[in-house]
Amino acid sequence: MTVIDAQTEQPLWVADFDLGVRPLAFEANPDGSTKRIFVQLTEYNGFAVLDFATHKETARIALPKIAAGKKEVLEGGNSSHGMAVTSDQKVLVVNSRLNSALYSYSLPDLKLLGAVDVGVAPDWVTLTPDGKSAYVANAGSNSVSVVDVKTMKEVTRIPVGQVPKRNITAMLP
């Protein structure tokens, strides 16, 4: 992963990982600068934690093992693909395609807060600006799950077109 200076558009530093880099999420310091980067890695059902100041990986968090009675989803994209930090910097949400679930972790301590089953093979996630709702694109079931982040309950599941991915949140007047 290469960090680029936005002013000069020149590389500042590089962080090497043993697996390919997938989606990233950023945790901010109180002044808005980057504190940590959460990095999903190819075929790792979890994420790496990179300290922005030291440029070092400080942890690797494996997502929970699949619940008894559930079957891993092996079709589609990466094992874990899609993550976001709430605007208040208190919660990190992370998709698991293998488990067809969304997990939430407290920040800054990265303690597992909760989990919710979503549609098959979740592949992207976006949050509302207030961080209250997560929209999870379920590539394997052609749907988008709407999840209440505080309670980690699926509010609704919206049928959409074939293999939804790369979702974003837009707030209209």
C-alpha positions as CSV (number, residue, x, y, z in Angstrom):
1,M,0.0,0.0,0.0
2,T,1.4,3.4,-1.0
3,V,0.5,6.6,0.9
4,I,0.5,9.6,-1.4
5,D,0.9,13.3,-0.4
6,A,-2.3,15.0,-1.6
7,Q,-0.4,18.3,-2.1
8,T,2.5,17.1,-4.2
9,E,0.9,13.8,-5.5
10,Q,4.2,12.1,-4.6
11,P,4.6,8.9,-2.6
12,L,5.3,9.4,1.1
13,W,5.8,5.9,2.3
14,V,4.9,2.3,1.5
15,A,3.5,-0.5,3.8
16,D,4.1,-4.0,2.6
17,F,1.7,-6.8,3.3
18,D,2.0,-10.6,2.8
19,L,-1.4,-10.6,1.0
20,G,-3.0,-8.4,-1.6
21,V,-4.6,-5.1,-0.4
22,R,-8.4,-4.9,-0.6
23,P,-10.7,-2.2,0.8
24,L,-9.5,0.2,3.4
25,A,-11.1,2.2,6.1
26,F,-9.6,5.2,8.0
27,E,-9.8,6.1,11.7
28,A,-9.2,9.8,12.4
29,N,-7.5,11.6,15.3
30,P,-9.5,14.4,16.9
31,D,-7.8,16.9,14.6
32,G,-9.0,15.0,11.5
33,S,-5.6,13.5,10.6
34,T,-5.3,9.8,10.0
35,K,-4.8,7.7,13.1
36,R,-5.0,4.1,11.8
37,I,-5.9,2.4,8.5
38,F,-7.8,-0.8,8.6
39,V,-6.8,-3.0,5.6
40,Q,-8.7,-6.0,4.2
41,L,-6.4,-8.5,2.6
42,T,-6.8,-11.0,-0.1
43,E,-8.3,-14.3,1.1
44,Y,-8.1,-13.3,4.8
45,N,-11.4,-13.2,6.6
46,G,-10.5,-10.2,8.7
47,F,-8.3,-7.1,8.5
48,A,-4.9,-5.7,9.3
49,V,-4.5,-2.6,11.5
50,L,-1.8,-0.1,10.4
51,D,-0.6,2.7,12.7
52,F,-0.4,5.8,10.5
53,A,2.3,7.5,12.5
54,T,4.7,4.5,12.6
55,H,3.7,3.0,9.3
56,K,3.6,-0.4,11.0
57,E,1.0,-3.2,11.2
58,T,0.0,-3.4,14.8
59,A,-2.6,-6.1,14.7
60,R,-4.4,-8.6,12.5
61,I,-8.0,-9.2,13.5
62,A,-9.6,-12.4,12.3
63,L,-13.4,-12.2,12.0
64,P,-15.4,-14.7,14.0
65,K,-15.6,-18.3,12.8
66,I,-18.7,-19.3,11.0
67,A,-21.6,-20.1,13.3
68,A,-22.7,-23.7,13.8
69,G,-25.2,-24.7,11.2
70,K,-24.1,-22.1,8.7
71,K,-22.3,-22.9,5.5
72,E,-19.3,-20.9,4.2
73,V,-20.0,-19.0,1.0
74,L,-17.0,-19.8,-1.3
75,E,-18.3,-18.2,-4.5
76,G,-17.7,-14.6,-5.6
77,G,-15.0,-12.2,-4.4
78,N,-12.7,-12.0,-1.5
79,S,-13.2,-13.6,1.9
80,S,-13.8,-10.3,3.6
81,H,-14.6,-7.3,1.4
82,G,-16.1,-4.0,2.6
83,M,-15.6,-2.0,5.7
84,A,-16.3,1.5,7.1
85,V,-15.8,3.7,10.1
86,T,-18.8,5.7,11.5
87,S,-18.5,9.5,11.4
88,D,-18.2,9.7,15.2
89,Q,-15.1,7.4,15.0
90,K,-16.6,4.9,17.5
91,V,-17.5,1.9,15.3
92,L,-15.8,-0.1,12.5
93,V,-18.1,-2.3,10.4
94,V,-16.7,-5.2,8.4
95,N,-18.3,-7.6,5.9
96,S,-17.5,-11.3,5.7
97,R,-18.4,-12.9,2.5
98,L,-17.5,-16.3,3.9
99,N,-20.0,-15.9,6.8
100,S,-22.6,-13.8,5.0
101,A,-22.4,-11.4,8.0
102,L,-21.6,-7.9,9.0
103,Y,-19.6,-7.4,12.2
104,S,-19.1,-4.2,14.3
105,Y,-16.0,-3.4,16.4
106,S,-15.6,-0.6,19.0
107,L,-13.0,2.0,18.4
108,P,-10.3,2.6,19.5
109,D,-10.1,-0.8,21.3
110,L,-11.4,-3.1,18.4
111,K,-13.6,-5.2,20.7
112,L,-16.3,-7.1,18.8
113,L,-19.7,-5.4,19.5
114,G,-22.0,-7.5,17.5
115,A,-22.9,-9.3,14.3
116,V,-25.8,-9.7,12.0
117,D,-26.5,-12.1,9.2
118,V,-27.1,-10.3,5.9
119,G,-27.8,-11.6,2.3
120,V,-25.4,-14.1,0.6
121,A,-21.8,-13.0,-0.1
122,P,-21.8,-9.3,1.1
123,D,-19.2,-7.5,-1.0
124,W,-19.4,-3.8,-0.1
125,V,-20.7,-1.6,2.7
126,T,-21.5,2.1,3.0
127,L,-22.8,4.1,6.0
128,T,-25.2,7.0,6.2
129,P,-23.4,10.3,7.2
130,D,-24.7,10.0,10.8
131,G,-23.3,6.4,11.0
132,K,-26.7,5.0,12.1
133,S,-27.3,2.8,9.1
134,A,-25.1,0.5,7.0
135,Y,-26.1,-0.5,3.5
136,V,-24.6,-3.9,2.6
137,A,-24.4,-5.0,-1.0
138,N,-25.1,-8.8,-1.1
139,A,-23.6,-10.0,-4.4
140,G,-24.7,-13.6,-4.0
141,S,-28.4,-12.8,-3.3
142,N,-28.9,-9.7,-5.5
143,S,-30.0,-7.6,-2.5
144,V,-28.9,-4.8,-0.2
145,S,-29.3,-5.2,3.5
146,V,-30.1,-2.1,5.6
147,V,-28.6,-2.6,9.1
148,D,-29.1,-0.5,12.2
149,V,-25.5,-0.1,13.4
150,K,-26.3,0.4,17.1
151,T,-28.5,-2.7,17.5
152,M,-26.8,-4.7,14.6
153,K,-30.2,-5.8,13.4
154,E,-31.2,-6.0,9.7
155,V,-34.0,-3.4,9.2
156,T,-34.9,-4.5,5.7
157,R,-33.5,-6.3,2.7
158,I,-34.0,-4.5,-0.7
159,P,-34.0,-6.7,-3.9
160,V,-31.8,-5.1,-6.5
161,G,-30.2,-6.0,-9.8
162,Q,-27.7,-8.7,-10.6
163,V,-24.6,-8.8,-8.3
164,P,-24.6,-5.5,-6.5
165,K,-21.2,-4.0,-5.6
166,R,-19.5,-0.7,-5.0
167,N,-22.4,1.0,-3.2
168,I,-22.2,4.5,-1.9
169,T,-24.5,6.6,0.2
170,A,-26.0,9.8,-1.2
171,M,-28.2,12.0,0.9
172,L,-30.8,14.0,-1.2
173,P,-32.8,17.0,0.0
